C-alpha cells in the first residue's frame, strides 16, 4: 500500500477506500485473487513444487500458501 500510494501521490487510506468503493473488495483480497489465479496456472501447467510456486506467487511460507 505504501508503494502504491507514493506512486500515485495519494494517502494510502484514501487509496484503500477508493479501491474498495470502485471494485467492491479490498486491495489485499484483490492481490490474493491474482496470486491464486497465477498459482493455479503454475500448478496445472508446470512441474514446479508447491513451495516454488508459492514463492513465485509472493507467498514465501509454504504453510500459508497451502491455507490460502
C-alpha positions in Angstrom: 0.0 0.0 0.0 2.8 2.3 0.8 4.4 1.8 -2.6 1.1 2.3 -4.5 0.2 5.4 -2.5 3.6 7.0 -3.1 3.5 6.1 -6.8 0.1 7.8 -7.2 0.8 10.6 -4.7 -2.3 9.9 -2.6 -2.9 8.9 1.0 -2.9 5.1 1.5 -6.1 5.2 3.5 -7.8 7.1 0.7 -6.4 4.7 -1.9 -7.8 1.7 0.1 -11.2 3.3 0.5 -11.4 4.3 -3.2 -10.3 0.9 -4.4 -13.0 -0.8 -2.3 -15.6 1.6 -3.5 -14.7 1.1 -7.1 -14.1 -2.6 -7.2 -16.1 -3.9 -4.3 -13.3 -5.6 -2.5 -10.2 -4.6 -0.5 -6.8 -4.3 -2.2 -5.4 -7.2 -0.3 -8.2 -9.5 -1.3 -7.7 -8.5 -4.9 -4.0 -9.2 -4.7 -4.7 -12.6 -3.2 -7.1 -13.5 -6.0 -4.4 -12.5 -8.6 -1.8 -14.6 -6.8 -4.1 -17.6 -6.5 -5.0 -17.4 -10.2 -1.3 -17.4 -11.1 -0.7 -20.3 -8.7 -3.5 -22.3 -10.3 -1.9 -21.8 -13.8 1.5 -22.9 -12.5 0.1 -25.9 -10.7 -1.7 -27.0 -13.8 0.9 -26.3 -16.5 4.3 -26.7 -14.8 6.2 -29.3 -12.8 7.3 -26.8 -10.1 6.9 -27.9 -6.5 4.2 -26.3 -4.4 6.9 -24.5 -2.4 8.4 -23.0 -5.5 5.0 -21.9 -6.8 4.2 -20.3 -3.5 7.5 -18.4 -3.6 6.9 -17.3 -7.2 3.4 -16.0 -6.3 4.8 -13.9 -3.4 3.9 -16.3 -0.6 7.2 -17.5 0.9 5.7 -19.6 3.6 4.5 -22.9 2.2 2.0 -23.4 5.1 0.4 -20.0 4.4 0.3 -20.7 0.7 -1.4 -24.1 1.3 -4.0 -22.5 3.6 -4.8 -19.7 1.1 
